[in-house]
């Protein structure tokens, strides 16, 4: 099913509609951060901790797509091979398809499939573009931001928007000398965080308790701090359930998914029109010959599309 989704097979859309009513029960965790911070190794250790609690785990590891070939290496799951024989662990690499936010719609669709299959925890590892990866907040219930000490500006990887979407901040490779100063810098930044941010759009009312972001130190390579991290993620999930934030958040994420589907389906129709339309080809020819500028040409093509739509209605 995920292969059909990844291949953009038309059958996948029909099957997703059938699966959707059976999804929605999984706890979706997003793990993001700059390249080289140890996200895959950390997830491998998290799988181990969650399996100790007898949870059924799925991982979607998103790899960057080549802008030239459209292909992806899909290599992150190589770091998680010790779980390959565990029937309660499913690991799948998927391509980002060039999405700047780190996730393609195929990744979002795959969570529906995995949730319907009864996976209790779904972990999504993003590409690792750092500050640009906001899309994870539109899929995950809980977002973990991974950083490491000793990278110059300790806050560089988690500035602005990426700081605001995080629920749990992980200082990995914390055996490095300046780990404590990185933790203190993060805590200082979080103490100044404006809580009028995307993370608080799930507030039911002013009296609803707010989750205070937590900073956790880990050494993924040997498992140090990973038990505490797993407990923190589960505590966040329990906190959302207890304070009725989870239901509200699910509805908001559903609305976001609906909007993204509308955009994607509309774009598919436009690209189909572009492929088949003589008006589109004529506009391209005018641009290439210099007889029309790209702005006017694009406006004309859109106007033609809208006019034809009105004609069909009449």
Backbone bond lengths (Angstrom), bond angles and torsions (degrees), N, CA, C in turn:
res aa  C-N    CA-C-N  psi(-1)  N-CA   C-N-CA  omega(-1)  CA-C   N-CA-C  phi
1 X - - - 1.463 - - 1.530 111.08 -
2 X 1.335 116.05 -43.41 1.461 119.93 179.22 1.527 110.63 -67.28
3 X 1.326 116.26 -33.93 1.467 119.10 176.56 1.529 110.51 -63.23
4 X 1.335 116.97 -41.22 1.467 120.92 177.46 1.531 110.51 -61.71
5 X 1.337 115.63 -41.12 1.466 120.64 177.74 1.520 110.28 -62.92
6 X 1.335 115.79 -46.50 1.464 121.44 -177.96 1.524 111.63 -63.44
7 X 1.346 116.00 -32.72 1.465 121.25 179.34 1.528 112.84 -85.56
8 X 1.343 115.84 0.73 1.468 121.52 -177.88 1.532 111.62 57.07
9 X 1.323 115.97 37.08 1.457 122.33 178.87 1.536 109.85 -71.50
10 X 1.330 119.22 131.60 1.475 121.80 -179.36 1.534 113.43 -56.50
11 X 1.346 116.98 -28.07 1.474 119.93 -179.96 1.528 111.14 -64.26
12 X 1.337 116.45 -28.75 1.465 120.60 -177.09 1.516 111.51 -61.65
13 X 1.333 116.44 -38.70 1.469 120.33 -177.25 1.524 111.08 -62.57
14 X 1.327 115.41 -42.67 1.471 120.72 178.77 1.528 111.12 -65.60
15 X 1.331 116.34 -42.38 1.464 120.58 179.95 1.521 111.77 -67.21
16 X 1.331 116.85 -35.74 1.467 120.68 178.38 1.529 111.19 -61.78
17 X 1.320 115.91 -39.00 1.477 119.94 178.86 1.522 111.09 -61.75
18 X 1.341 116.25 -35.59 1.469 119.97 178.77 1.533 111.64 -73.75
19 X 1.331 116.43 -34.21 1.460 120.55 -177.71 1.527 113.21 -79.06
20 X 1.327 116.72 -27.63 1.462 120.77 -170.34 1.534 114.09 -53.58
21 X 1.343 119.09 -44.03 1.474 118.65 -179.80 1.527 114.09 -62.59
22 X 1.334 116.76 -18.14 1.473 120.62 -178.31 1.532 112.21 -96.95
23 X 1.332 116.25 2.52 1.467 120.06 -178.99 1.527 110.01 -103.41
24 X 1.321 115.82 -178.57 1.465 119.76 173.90 1.511 115.61 104.32
25 X 1.335 117.52 -1.38 1.470 119.43 -177.75 1.525 114.06 -99.93
26 X 1.304 117.41 -9.01 1.470 120.49 -177.15 1.529 111.14 -79.02
27 X 1.314 115.29 151.60 1.458 122.84 171.41 1.521 106.82 -92.02
28 X 1.340 116.97 115.25 1.457 121.48 -175.52 1.529 109.76 -100.43
29 X 1.323 114.89 120.62 1.466 122.18 -179.46 1.529 108.47 -109.61
30 X 1.310 116.44 130.63 1.459 120.90 175.11 1.518 110.01 -104.95
31 X 1.319 115.89 133.19 1.469 121.27 176.51 1.525 107.92 -120.13
32 X 1.322 116.20 119.32 1.462 120.12 -179.03 1.522 110.00 -136.74
33 X 1.324 115.52 168.27 1.453 121.45 -178.03 1.514 109.40 154.66
34 X 1.306 116.21 169.53 1.462 121.21 -177.47 1.530 111.83 -66.00
35 X 1.332 117.67 158.70 1.469 120.25 176.90 1.533 110.64 -60.18
36 X 1.333 115.66 142.12 1.457 120.58 175.17 1.508 116.16 88.47
37 X 1.350 117.07 2.55 1.473 118.86 -179.14 1.533 111.76 -85.40
38 X 1.334 117.19 -6.49 1.465 120.58 176.51 1.511 114.89 92.59
39 X 1.343 116.83 33.31 1.469 120.51 -177.26 1.530 111.95 -62.64
40 X 1.339 117.19 -46.75 1.469 120.84 -177.08 1.524 111.67 -64.94
41 X 1.329 116.84 -42.34 1.468 120.59 178.71 1.523 110.44 -64.84
42 X 1.334 115.48 -37.85 1.470 120.66 178.52 1.528 110.66 -65.41
43 X 1.328 116.77 -42.64 1.470 120.66 179.37 1.526 110.26 -65.10
44 X 1.327 116.88 -39.85 1.458 121.24 176.33 1.536 110.24 -56.00
45 X 1.336 116.02 -43.84 1.472 120.61 179.13 1.532 111.30 -69.54
46 X 1.340 116.92 -35.38 1.472 120.82 177.71 1.525 111.59 -65.60
47 X 1.337 116.23 -40.31 1.470 120.13 176.66 1.528 109.07 -55.82
48 X 1.323 116.30 -46.82 1.460 122.45 -179.61 1.533 110.84 -57.42
49 X 1.336 117.11 -43.48 1.468 121.30 -179.30 1.529 111.79 -68.96
50 X 1.323 116.74 -42.95 1.470 120.00 -179.82 1.536 111.36 -67.95
51 X 1.329 116.43 -32.78 1.466 119.49 178.54 1.536 111.01 -69.20
52 X 1.337 116.67 -29.31 1.469 120.43 174.29 1.525 110.69 -59.84
53 X 1.336 115.31 -29.00 1.475 121.68 178.92 1.524 111.36 -92.30
54 X 1.336 115.84 10.38 1.469 124.04 178.33 1.529 112.87 60.20
55 X 1.338 116.81 35.25 1.464 120.96 175.73 1.521 109.76 -88.76
56 X 1.324 115.81 144.55 1.460 122.05 176.45 1.535 107.48 -88.45
57 X 1.349 116.53 119.19 1.459 121.59 -168.12 1.527 112.18 -115.62
58 X 1.332 115.52 138.11 1.466 121.50 170.88 1.522 108.35 -124.71
59 X 1.318 115.91 143.20 1.466 121.52 178.79 1.520 109.45 -127.03
60 X 1.329 115.87 130.60 1.464 121.04 171.30 1.527 106.29 -112.25
61 X 1.330 115.49 111.47 1.466 120.90 179.74 1.523 108.38 -100.30
62 X 1.325 116.66 112.51 1.462 120.91 -175.93 1.519 109.75 -91.06
63 X 1.329 115.71 125.87 1.463 121.98 -179.89 1.525 110.24 -110.10
64 X 1.336 117.70 149.48 1.469 119.79 179.99 1.523 112.10 -66.37
65 X 1.334 115.00 144.94 1.464 121.76 179.35 1.525 109.70 -96.91
66 X 1.317 115.95 139.83 1.463 119.98 176.41 1.529 109.78 -67.56
67 X 1.345 117.99 131.22 1.467 119.73 177.52 1.519 112.56 -71.76
68 X 1.333 116.73 -10.87 1.474 120.76 -177.75 1.530 112.06 -100.03
69 X 1.336 116.50 -52.55 1.466 119.57 -176.67 1.514 112.78 -93.65
70 X 1.365 116.87 -19.90 1.468 120.20 -175.74 1.512 112.28 81.36
71 X 1.335 117.09 -1.44 1.464 120.96 -178.39 1.519 112.03 -88.78
72 X 1.349 114.74 169.98 1.462 120.77 178.13 1.521 108.35 -139.67
73 X 1.325 115.84 151.08 1.466 120.01 -178.74 1.530 110.43 -72.39
74 X 1.335 116.75 -34.40 1.466 122.10 179.37 1.536 111.16 53.95
75 X 1.326 115.17 51.04 1.456 119.16 -173.50 1.511 116.33 -105.04
76 X 1.354 118.26 -7.48 1.461 119.72 -175.32 1.526 113.23 -60.07
77 X 1.341 116.74 -32.22 1.465 118.09 -176.27 1.535 112.51 -70.93
78 X 1.342 117.11 -11.78 1.464 119.84 176.76 1.522 111.03 -61.99
79 X 1.354 116.43 -28.13 1.460 120.54 -179.77 1.531 111.72 -79.92
80 X 1.320 117.60 -3.79 1.465 121.23 -176.90 1.530 111.76 -117.83
81 X 1.325 117.02 22.13 1.463 121.70 -172.77 1.525 114.46 -66.43
82 X 1.342 118.10 -19.64 1.468 117.92 -178.58 1.532 111.95 -67.12
83 X 1.347 116.96 -13.69 1.470 120.35 179.66 1.530 112.29 -99.55
84 X 1.332 116.50 4.64 1.475 120.83 -173.26 1.523 113.36 -59.42
85 X 1.330 117.37 -32.60 1.467 120.49 -177.24 1.527 113.06 -89.97
86 X 1.327 117.28 -2.23 1.467 121.71 -178.68 1.526 108.99 -84.14
87 X 1.326 116.90 115.59 1.475 120.50 -176.22 1.529 112.66 -70.51
88 X 1.335 117.53 -12.08 1.464 120.64 178.32 1.532 112.00 -100.32
89 X 1.326 115.38 14.13 1.473 120.81 174.99 1.522 108.36 -126.74
90 X 1.329 115.82 127.78 1.472 121.15 177.71 1.525 107.43 -123.40
91 X 1.321 117.04 124.66 1.460 121.67 -179.51 1.519 108.79 -123.28
92 X 1.317 115.19 126.57 1.464 119.89 -177.94 1.530 109.98 -135.41
93 X 1.316 117.00 128.44 1.458 121.19 172.46 1.520 108.93 -88.56
94 X 1.319 115.64 142.35 1.459 121.08 177.63 1.519 108.99 -137.98
95 X 1.317 116.31 154.09 1.460 121.03 -179.42 1.528 110.88 -85.78
96 X 1.325 115.35 149.10 1.471 120.10 178.89 1.523 111.96 -76.29
97 X 1.354 116.13 -18.09 1.469 122.49 -178.12 1.531 112.10 56.34
98 X 1.330 115.14 31.39 1.461 120.11 174.59 1.514 115.17 76.77
99 X 1.338 117.23 8.92 1.458 119.52 179.84 1.520 110.33 -69.32
100 X 1.337 117.13 127.01 1.461 120.96 -177.35 1.521 111.38 -68.52
101 X 1.315 117.00 -26.52 1.460 119.81 179.92 1.509 112.97 -80.76
102 X 1.336 116.88 1.36 1.459 120.90 174.27 1.515 114.78 93.71
103 X 1.348 118.83 -13.31 1.465 121.02 -177.32 1.516 110.67 -130.49
104 X 1.319 116.53 141.82 1.461 120.67 171.37 1.530 107.50 -98.16
105 X 1.352 115.91 168.05 1.465 118.61 178.40 1.520 110.59 -63.73
106 X 1.338 116.92 -28.78 1.464 120.86 179.11 1.529 111.00 -58.85
107 X 1.337 116.63 -35.57 1.461 120.57 177.99 1.522 110.32 -65.15
108 X 1.319 116.11 -43.36 1.463 120.94 179.29 1.532 110.53 -64.12
109 X 1.341 115.48 -42.08 1.468 120.08 178.94 1.532 111.13 -63.95
110 X 1.330 116.64 -37.44 1.471 120.93 -179.00 1.525 111.99 -62.65
111 X 1.341 117.25 -31.58 1.473 119.38 178.40 1.528 111.13 -65.76
112 X 1.327 116.45 -30.51 1.475 120.55 177.29 1.524 109.63 -65.33
113 X 1.336 115.73 -45.35 1.468 121.26 179.76 1.531 110.42 -61.30
114 X 1.329 116.84 -48.67 1.465 121.46 -176.21 1.518 111.92 -67.09
115 X 1.331 116.49 -37.08 1.465 120.22 177.18 1.526 110.48 -65.92
116 X 1.346 116.25 -42.12 1.469 120.68 178.72 1.525 111.53 -64.55
117 X 1.339 116.81 -26.98 1.472 121.60 179.39 1.526 112.50 -81.57
118 X 1.327 116.77 -1.48 1.457 119.75 174.05 1.513 115.80 93.09
119 X 1.329 117.51 13.18 1.465 119.08 174.88 1.525 108.56 -71.38
120 X 1.329 115.91 126.74 1.467 120.74 -174.16 1.526 112.51 -80.18
121 X 1.333 116.08 -34.38 1.460 121.08 178.59 1.523 108.61 -128.06
122 X 1.325 115.93 127.31 1.461 121.65 177.11 1.526 107.22 -116.54
123 X 1.328 116.14 121.11 1.465 120.98 179.12 1.525 108.59 -105.99
124 X 1.322 115.67 126.89 1.467 120.62 177.07 1.519 108.49 -110.47
125 X 1.328 115.50 121.00 1.461 120.59 174.98 1.520 108.53 -100.44
126 X 1.316 116.71 121.67 1.465 120.15 -177.45 1.522 110.93 -81.28
127 X 1.333 115.07 172.64 1.464 122.44 -175.33 1.520 112.27 -56.47
128 X 1.337 116.00 -42.95 1.460 119.48 -176.53 1.503 112.31 105.76
129 X 1.345 115.49 41.73 1.467 119.57 177.81 1.527 111.12 -93.51
130 X 1.331 115.58 3.77 1.461 119.91 173.81 1.508 114.10 72.19
131 X 1.349 116.48 -116.60 1.446 121.02 -169.56 1.531 114.36 -65.68
132 X 1.328 118.70 -17.23 1.458 121.22 -175.66 1.522 113.34 -87.33
133 X 1.328 118.24 -7.93 1.463 119.75 -169.42 1.530 113.27 -89.97
134 X 1.327 115.41 79.40 1.459 120.30 179.05 1.526 112.12 -95.00
135 X 1.331 117.39 -18.96 1.466 121.14 -174.62 1.523 112.34 -59.31
136 X 1.316 117.62 -28.01 1.458 120.06 -177.51 1.526 111.14 -60.05
137 X 1.332 117.10 -30.75 1.470 121.24 179.68 1.524 111.81 -69.88
138 X 1.342 117.29 -14.94 1.461 120.24 178.80 1.525 112.17 -93.61
139 X 1.343 116.25 3.15 1.466 121.05 179.20 1.525 111.40 -125.93
140 X 1.334 116.55 -41.63 1.465 121.23 -172.99 1.521 112.54 -85.95
141 X 1.344 115.25 148.17 1.466 120.72 172.54 1.524 110.35 -80.91
142 X 1.319 116.06 -31.23 1.463 121.77 -178.72 1.525 108.60 -136.43
143 X 1.339 116.71 129.56 1.461 120.61 -175.64 1.519 110.99 -115.36
144 X 1.334 115.35 126.37 1.455 121.54 176.99 1.519 110.05 -106.78
145 X 1.325 116.53 127.34 1.460 122.07 178.57 1.525 108.13 -104.04
146 X 1.330 116.45 121.68 1.469 120.84 -177.21 1.529 109.59 -102.25
147 X 1.318 115.37 131.39 1.464 121.51 174.62 1.515 108.32 -137.24
148 X 1.323 116.73 171.30 1.463 120.72 178.43 1.523 109.64 -135.02
149 X 1.339 117.79 154.59 1.460 120.63 175.81 1.529 110.65 -75.05
150 X 1.321 114.75 164.33 1.459 119.57 172.01 1.498 115.16 77.05
151 X 1.334 117.95 27.68 1.470 119.88 179.26 1.529 111.01 -112.02
152 X 1.308 117.10 32.85 1.468 120.48 -178.89 1.504 109.66 81.21
153 X 1.332 116.71 -109.49 1.460 120.95 176.21 1.516 107.95 -74.00
154 X 1.307 118.02 109.13 1.460 122.45 -175.37 1.505 114.29 -63.14
155 X 1.328 117.25 -18.87 1.464 120.32 -178.39 1.529 111.11 -101.18
156 X 1.335 117.14 -2.61 1.467 121.16 -173.88 1.521 112.51 -53.42
157 X 1.337 116.19 -39.98 1.472 120.19 -174.51 1.513 113.16 -78.80
158 X 1.341 117.54 -11.56 1.469 118.54 -174.52 1.524 111.91 -130.40
159 X 1.331 116.82 35.55 1.458 119.59 -178.36 1.529 111.48 -79.21
160 X 1.327 114.08 163.33 1.470 123.87 170.20 1.521 113.53 46.45
161 X 1.354 117.15 -124.03 1.462 120.95 -172.32 1.509 114.46 -57.32
162 X 1.338 117.27 -40.13 1.465 120.13 -177.04 1.520 110.27 -65.74
163 X 1.340 117.40 -29.63 1.459 121.56 176.57 1.525 110.05 -67.50
164 X 1.322 115.72 -34.58 1.456 121.18 -173.65 1.533 113.57 -78.62
165 X 1.329 117.63 -23.27 1.468 118.43 -177.98 1.528 112.44 -89.15
166 X 1.333 117.37 -10.25 1.460 120.47 -175.04 1.522 113.52 -77.48
167 X 1.331 115.69 138.40 1.470 122.30 173.26 1.524 110.35 -102.15
168 X 1.342 114.35 -34.38 1.468 121.09 -179.89 1.527 107.29 -134.10
169 X 1.324 116.26 131.48 1.464 121.56 -179.49 1.519 108.65 -111.96
170 X 1.330 114.61 126.33 1.464 120.76 -173.29 1.523 109.42 -112.84
171 X 1.326 115.87 118.27 1.465 120.42 173.16 1.522 105.95 -94.75
172 X 1.332 115.83 96.84 1.459 121.36 -178.69 1.532 109.90 -85.39
173 X 1.330 115.72 166.50 1.476 121.69 -176.67 1.533 109.63 55.56
174 X 1.333 114.56 42.42 1.466 120.39 -173.44 1.529 113.54 -77.72
175 X 1.340 116.31 7.83 1.467 118.94 172.42 1.529 110.74 -83.46
176 X 1.327 116.95 -2.49 1.460 120.63 176.30 1.537 110.34 -72.68
177 X 1.324 117.63 152.92 1.460 121.73 -171.97 1.535 115.47 -57.22
178 X 1.335 118.07 -38.95 1.462 119.62 -174.54 1.537 112.97 -98.21
179 X 1.325 116.53 28.83 1.470 120.34 -179.93 1.527 111.88 -63.60
180 X 1.329 116.97 -43.88 1.466 120.48 -177.65 1.524 111.55 -62.69
181 X 1.324 116.41 -39.92 1.466 118.48 179.78 1.535 110.71 -67.23
182 X 1.338 117.10 -33.52 1.474 120.49 176.60 1.521 110.78 -65.40
183 X 1.330 116.42 -40.90 1.472 121.09 177.72 1.526 109.98 -62.90
184 X 1.327 117.29 -44.73 1.466 121.34 -179.53 1.530 111.39 -64.20
185 X 1.343 116.38 -40.41 1.471 120.07 178.37 1.523 110.77 -62.48
186 X 1.337 115.63 -43.93 1.466 120.06 179.02 1.522 111.35 -62.05
187 X 1.324 116.13 -45.99 1.465 119.89 -179.93 1.525 111.48 -62.23
188 X 1.328 115.83 -37.21 1.467 120.05 177.87 1.525 110.40 -64.79
189 X 1.350 116.54 -45.54 1.464 120.68 178.89 1.522 111.61 -62.39
190 X 1.344 116.09 -41.50 1.465 120.38 -179.29 1.519 111.62 -67.85
191 X 1.323 117.36 -31.93 1.470 120.58 178.98 1.529 111.04 -67.24
192 X 1.348 116.40 -23.18 1.466 120.83 178.81 1.524 111.98 -97.63
193 X 1.337 116.40 0.18 1.462 120.25 -176.33 1.516 110.26 -61.64
194 X 1.316 115.13 134.46 1.462 120.93 177.01 1.522 108.22 -78.23
195 X 1.328 116.39 114.84 1.466 118.64 -175.64 1.519 112.78 -78.34
196 X 1.332 116.42 3.39 1.461 120.60 170.65 1.513 108.70 -85.53
197 X 1.311 119.26 52.67 1.462 124.24 -170.04 1.516 110.24 -123.01
198 X 1.352 118.24 175.13 1.463 120.64 -179.71 1.514 113.73 -50.78
199 X 1.320 117.67 -33.11 1.459 119.88 -179.12 1.506 113.49 -63.95
200 X 1.344 116.37 -24.60 1.451 120.27 -178.09 1.527 113.34 -97.69
201 X 1.337 117.16 4.42 1.465 117.53 177.62 1.523 110.86 -70.21
202 X 1.359 117.01 -9.23 1.453 121.50 179.74 1.525 111.35 -94.44
203 X 1.334 116.04 8.17 1.460 119.74 179.42 1.522 108.91 -69.82
204 X 1.337 116.64 128.60 1.466 120.88 -178.78 1.524 110.38 -75.89
205 X 1.313 116.22 -46.14 1.451 122.83 178.46 1.526 108.25 -154.39
206 X 1.336 118.03 167.43 1.475 119.72 -177.66 1.528 113.81 -57.55
207 X 1.336 117.15 -24.71 1.468 120.71 -178.31 1.531 112.86 -82.92
208 X 1.333 116.98 -9.24 1.465 119.85 -179.34 1.532 110.08 -65.06
209 X 1.332 117.90 128.01 1.468 119.92 178.36 1.523 110.84 -59.51
210 X 1.334 116.21 144.50 1.457 120.94 -179.86 1.523 109.69 -105.21
211 X 1.306 115.14 139.09 1.460 121.02 176.70 1.527 108.98 -75.01
212 X 1.307 116.86 122.49 1.464 120.99 176.06 1.520 108.47 -87.35
213 X 1.339 118.74 118.80 1.470 120.83 -178.88 1.529 111.95 -53.31
214 X 1.324 115.16 139.90 1.460 121.68 -176.18 1.528 109.74 -112.77
215 X 1.326 116.46 140.14 1.458 122.12 176.03 1.527 108.84 -103.62
216 X 1.336 115.98 126.07 1.469 121.54 -178.07 1.529 109.33 -122.36
217 X 1.317 116.54 134.07 1.471 121.31 175.82 1.529 109.36 -93.55
218 X 1.335 115.86 135.48 1.468 119.93 178.43 1.530 110.74 -138.58
219 X 1.326 114.18 158.48 1.472 121.56 164.99 1.525 103.83 -128.68
220 X 1.318 115.69 92.19 1.470 120.64 -172.88 1.521 111.96 -59.18
221 X 1.315 116.91 -32.07 1.457 121.84 -175.50 1.527 112.61 -58.72
222 X 1.359 116.28 -37.97 1.477 119.19 179.93 1.525 113.48 -116.15
223 X 1.347 116.27 5.28 1.462 120.05 175.06 1.517 115.50 87.34
224 X 1.316 118.18 1.66 1.465 121.25 -179.62 1.536 110.74 -62.93
225 X 1.331 116.16 127.79 1.457 121.50 177.06 1.519 115.19 80.77
226 X 1.327 117.78 -5.60 1.473 120.31 -175.08 1.528 110.91 -73.23
227 X 1.342 117.15 -34.94 1.473 120.16 176.05 1.527 109.95 -60.41
228 X 1.328 116.27 -44.53 1.465 121.09 178.59 1.530 110.26 -62.89
229 X 1.336 116.39 -39.59 1.465 120.56 179.13 1.527 110.95 -64.26
230 X 1.331 117.23 -45.75 1.475 121.14 177.97 1.523 110.18 -59.73
231 X 1.331 116.81 -43.50 1.473 121.07 178.75 1.523 111.04 -62.82
232 X 1.338 116.17 -37.47 1.473 120.59 -178.97 1.526 110.67 -66.79
233 X 1.344 116.87 -42.27 1.467 119.72 177.03 1.531 110.81 -61.15
234 X 1.329 116.65 -44.79 1.469 120.39 179.96 1.524 111.02 -66.70
235 X 1.334 116.87 -34.32 1.474 120.60 176.75 1.521 110.38 -65.04
236 X 1.335 116.40 -39.40 1.465 119.74 178.23 1.529 110.54 -64.10
237 X 1.327 116.29 -41.35 1.467 120.83 178.15 1.532 110.50 -62.09
238 X 1.330 116.70 -45.50 1.475 121.07 178.45 1.523 111.04 -63.45
239 X 1.335 116.78 -39.25 1.467 122.05 178.78 1.533 110.18 -60.31
240 X 1.347 116.63 -44.64 1.468 120.61 -179.87 1.527 111.30 -65.76
241 X 1.332 116.17 -40.26 1.471 119.71 179.02 1.525 111.25 -66.02
242 X 1.321 115.74 -45.99 1.468 122.23 -176.65 1.526 111.64 -61.76
243 X 1.323 116.39 -36.22 1.466 120.90 -176.21 1.528 113.28 -101.49
244 X 1.343 115.99 19.55 1.471 124.34 177.94 1.540 113.04 55.53
245 X 1.330 116.01 19.21 1.469 119.91 178.42 1.528 110.01 -75.81
246 X 1.335 116.70 -32.88 1.462 120.61 -174.61 1.527 111.78 -61.71
247 X 1.337 117.08 -46.31 1.466 120.23 -179.93 1.522 110.89 -61.41
248 X 1.322 115.33 -42.44 1.462 120.44 179.60 1.533 110.15 -64.82
249 X 1.329 115.45 -41.46 1.462 120.79 -179.54 1.524 110.49 -65.43
250 X 1.329 117.34 -41.28 1.466 120.72 178.48 1.521 111.19 -60.05
251 X 1.334 116.58 -40.60 1.471 120.38 178.90 1.523 110.71 -65.13
252 X 1.338 115.68 -39.87 1.460 119.84 178.79 1.526 110.96 -66.09
253 X 1.331 117.40 -41.86 1.466 121.41 178.77 1.528 110.70 -66.46
254 X 1.322 116.25 -32.90 1.463 120.99 177.16 1.531 110.05 -65.99
255 X 1.335 115.72 -40.40 1.465 120.37 177.77 1.535 110.44 -64.18
256 X 1.327 116.57 -41.79 1.466 121.39 178.71 1.527 110.22 -63.11
257 X 1.334 116.12 -41.50 1.471 121.28 179.45 1.527 110.25 -64.19
258 X 1.323 116.27 -41.57 1.468 121.85 177.39 1.531 110.54 -59.22
259 X 1.336 116.39 -46.10 1.463 120.56 179.53 1.530 111.95 -63.20
260 X 1.341 116.46 -40.14 1.469 119.61 -179.95 1.530 110.46 -68.09
261 X 1.335 116.74 -36.52 1.469 120.11 176.89 1.525 110.96 -64.03
262 X 1.337 115.74 -42.70 1.465 119.82 179.06 1.523 110.98 -58.76
263 X 1.333 115.83 -45.51 1.468 120.40 -179.96 1.528 110.61 -62.71
264 X 1.343 116.15 -45.13 1.466 120.02 -177.15 1.525 111.46 -65.02
265 X 1.345 115.89 -44.49 1.464 119.82 -179.29 1.524 111.26 -65.79
266 X 1.342 116.10 -39.27 1.465 120.11 177.85 1.535 110.50 -64.21
267 X 1.347 116.32 -41.37 1.468 120.47 178.58 1.524 111.48 -64.02
268 X 1.342 115.84 -38.37 1.468 119.54 178.49 1.532 110.81 -60.92
269 X 1.340 115.22 -40.99 1.470 119.86 178.54 1.531 110.41 -64.81
270 X 1.338 115.60 -40.60 1.468 119.93 -179.53 1.525 110.49 -65.66
271 X 1.343 116.45 -43.88 1.465 119.81 -179.82 1.528 111.18 -65.29
272 X 1.346 116.34 -34.50 1.460 119.72 176.47 1.525 110.28 -64.91
273 X 1.325 115.43 -42.43 1.469 120.71 177.31 1.531 110.06 -60.93
274 X 1.349 115.60 -44.44 1.462 120.58 -179.42 1.527 111.36 -61.03
275 X 1.327 115.98 -38.03 1.459 121.25 -177.44 1.523 111.34 -68.56
276 X 1.357 116.27 -35.76 1.463 120.71 -172.14 1.528 113.85 -102.05
277 X 1.334 116.97 -16.48 1.465 120.17 -170.25 1.528 113.60 -84.09
278 X 1.320 115.48 131.93 1.462 121.28 173.51 1.524 110.43 -72.34
279 X 1.351 116.02 -29.26 1.468 120.41 179.19 1.530 110.53 -63.68
280 X 1.337 115.59 -38.46 1.468 120.50 178.32 1.528 110.36 -65.67
281 X 1.326 115.86 -45.22 1.465 120.16 179.70 1.526 111.28 -64.06
282 X 1.346 115.38 -38.12 1.463 120.28 178.75 1.533 110.54 -64.56
283 X 1.344 115.57 -40.22 1.471 120.47 178.58 1.526 110.64 -63.14
284 X 1.348 115.87 -41.36 1.466 120.02 177.91 1.528 111.62 -61.57
285 X 1.333 114.77 -42.62 1.473 119.90 179.81 1.535 111.14 -61.97
286 X 1.334 116.21 -39.53 1.469 120.55 179.93 1.523 111.38 -67.00
287 X 1.338 115.60 -36.41 1.474 119.70 177.24 1.520 110.15 -65.66
288 X 1.342 115.02 -45.99 1.472 120.16 -178.45 1.530 112.45 -65.18
289 X 1.329 116.13 -33.65 1.473 119.60 -179.98 1.525 112.04 -82.00
290 X 1.340 115.72 -13.08 1.465 119.65 179.25 1.508 113.63 86.08
291 X 1.343 117.66 6.21 1.469 120.20 -179.01 1.529 112.54 -82.21
292 X 1.327 116.96 -11.21 1.470 120.56 178.11 1.525 109.54 -148.26
293 X 1.317 116.15 141.79 1.466 119.40 178.33 1.531 109.95 -81.89
294 X 1.337 118.94 156.11 1.471 122.19 -177.10 1.528 114.22 -60.36
295 X 1.340 116.59 -31.73 1.477 120.43 -178.41 1.527 110.09 -67.08
296 X 1.320 116.28 -49.22 1.474 120.56 179.28 1.526 110.35 -64.45
297 X 1.331 116.42 -40.42 1.467 120.57 -179.05 1.525 111.33 -61.93
298 X 1.338 116.47 -44.75 1.460 120.31 179.69 1.522 110.95 -63.67
299 X 1.341 115.66 -42.12 1.471 120.57 179.01 1.527 110.77 -62.17
300 X 1.341 117.03 -41.33 1.466 121.34 179.84 1.527 111.82 -64.09
301 X 1.334 116.51 -42.96 1.473 120.59 -179.74 1.523 110.63 -62.77
302 X 1.333 116.81 -43.60 1.473 120.64 178.90 1.526 110.40 -63.10
303 X 1.330 116.56 -42.40 1.469 120.10 179.01 1.524 111.37 -62.41
304 X 1.333 117.40 -38.52 1.472 121.67 177.48 1.529 110.09 -63.55
305 X 1.347 116.51 -43.37 1.462 120.75 179.15 1.529 111.24 -60.96
306 X 1.330 116.40 -45.08 1.464 121.17 -179.17 1.527 111.26 -65.88
307 X 1.329 116.40 -39.60 1.467 120.82 179.94 1.521 110.79 -63.95
308 X 1.343 116.80 -40.86 1.470 120.46 179.22 1.520 111.54 -67.19
309 X 1.315 115.45 -34.96 1.475 119.36 177.72 1.521 110.53 -63.83
310 X 1.352 116.43 -41.49 1.466 120.25 178.98 1.517 110.96 -65.55
311 X 1.344 116.16 -38.98 1.469 120.57 179.81 1.530 111.15 -62.55
312 X 1.346 115.89 -39.62 1.461 119.60 179.06 1.530 111.12 -63.34
313 X 1.334 116.07 -37.41 1.466 120.22 -178.98 1.536 110.47 -66.38
314 X 1.359 115.82 -39.64 1.453 118.74 -179.31 1.512 111.84 -76.03
